[in-house]
Amino acid sequence: MAGGRARSGFLFLDGWKHLCLPVLQLLEPRLAPGTLVVADDLATYLAHVRATANGYHSVTFPVATAWRLAAASRPSLSDLA
């Protein structure tokens, strides 16, 4: 995705918990509408994807540990330019 206009339809955020939201925000311009985003239930990430003004629809996916599934519902920022 670096340097190009490639867009993602799936994003799995698993790593250092404090970087989950910054990484998501960094990649948001590259997310295609409908992109499925999967991450742990983390407070800052949850607040971001639960706020529909940020362009997501999200639900909790009940597995052994709670995961939050979010779908990007708006065009990426690069589509608006």
C-alpha positions, 0 to 999 in steps of 0.5 A, a space after each residue: 500500500 505504500 506510495 500507491 493508491 491500493 485500497 484494502 477490504 480487510 484490516 486485522 489489528 493485532 499487536 501493541 494495544 496502544 497503537 491500535 487506534 493510531 494505526 487505524 487512523 493512519 490507514 483510514 484513507 486507504 480503506 475501501 467502503 465496506 472494509 472489515 476492520 477487526 480488533 480487540 475491544 480497546 477503549 480508544 478504538 471502541 470509541 472511534 468505531 462506535 461513533 458513526 460520524 467517523 464512518 463505521 458501523 460496528 458490532 461485538 463478535 463474541 468469541 473466546 475474547 471479545 473482538 470488535 468488528 467494524 465496517 467502513 461505511 463512507 468513501 475513503 478520504 482519497 475518494 473525496 479529493 
